[in-house]
Amino acid sequence: MKNRIKDLRAERNWSQQALAEQLNVSRQTIIAIEKGKYDPSLPLAFGIARVFELPIEAIFTPED
């Protein structure tokens, strides 16, 4: 699954650590999600959408 987390984070000047703290996950989790090595659980995906104030489909898209 592709995602726009790195770009969205950069637009807001948030570090990986700052985002991780908002989501109650480790920085390593954010790194893995950004690199596409880990797909977040549905509750985490909803949490990510909530902190960015965007719908999930504006952040995550399926790989072709």
ABEGO torsion letter per residue (X at the ends): XBBAAAAAAAAAGBBAAAAAAAAGBBAAAAAAAAAGABBBBAAAAAAAAAAAGBBAAAABBBBX
